[in-house]
Amino acid sequence: MTCSKIDDNKRLKSFDIERLPFLKRAPYEDEFRVVYVDKVSTLEVKDYPIELSWIRRITLSPWINKALFKSVKETLHSIRGCSNIQISRSTLFENEQWRRLASDAT
């Protein structure tokens, strides 16, 4: 399934709720999302080898508590090679277009 920007979908009158995880706001159009499906076994975790140099920024869940976000950010920055990575908390739920689409999808 491909991702599309929220602006591209604002004209839709009815919206498929299954598409919500694949909507992106403009600041995130260069991110990659990986969805792993295995019809045979259920995995709690799937590891993917990545190079630290591939990471330019980390955006944490909008559900993360602000105090916990601060602690996680400090911890990530303390890892060798990660001190200059931009780390932020998603503001998805503050986005009016996304909230309208989510509301229409329910």
JOHU-V148579 format. One line per field, one symbol per residue. ss: DSSP state (H for helix, E for strand, C for the rest). phi: phi as a letter, one per 30 degrees, with the letter a starting at -180 (. if undefined). psi: psi as a letter, one per 30 degrees, with the letter a starting at -180 (. if undefined). A space follows every 50 residues. Layout:
ss->???
phi->???
psi->???
This chain:
ss->CCCEEHHHHCCCCCCCHHHHHHEECHHHCCCCCCCCCCCCCCCCCCCCCC CHHHCCEEEECCCCCHHHHHHHHHHHHHCCCCCCCEEEECCHHHCHHHHH HHHHHC
phi->.dcbdeedcddddcbdeddedcdbdedcdcdcbcccbbdcbccdbbdbdb deddccabccedddedddeedddddddddeicdcddbbcecedddddddd dddddd
psi->klllkeeffffkekkjfffefgkklefgfglkkkkkkjfelkkekkkkkl keffjelkklkffkkeeeeeeeeeeeffkkfgfgkkklkkgeffjeeeee eeeff.
